Amino acid sequence: MSWLKAIFSKLLGLFVDDVGFAVAILGWVILAGLGLPRLGLPGHLPGLVLFVGLLGILMQSTVRRSRK
């Protein structure tokens, strides 16, 4: 059974380098997808909020990686 876990780990490592970064992005996209339409923001603002949130996640991850 440990060989199955090793295969899954290697396969996941091909697509995801930083698990925390991937989880933060998925969480933000889900939160924005569920919450932003309910706010009733006009026009392009939901897209802008999504972009700014993703940019913040990227900046936080970059700062965290640069300290290592």
URPERA-V643558 format. One record per backbone hydrogen bond with DSSP energy under -1.0 kcal/mol. NH is the residue of the N-H (numbers start at 0). CO is the residue of the C=O. Records with the same first field share a line. If there is no record, write none. Layout:
NH: CO ; CO
//
This chain:
4: 0
5: 1
6: 2
7: 3
8: 4
9: 5
10: 6
11: 7
12: 8
13: 9
14: 11
15: 11
21: 17
22: 18
23: 19
24: 20
25: 21
26: 22
27: 23
28: 24
29: 25
30: 26
31: 27
32: 28
33: 29
34: 30
35: 31
44: 41
47: 43
48: 44
49: 45
50: 46
51: 47
52: 48
53: 49
54: 50
55: 51
56: 52
57: 53
58: 54
59: 55
60: 56
61: 57
62: 58
63: 59
64: 60
65: 61
66: 62
//
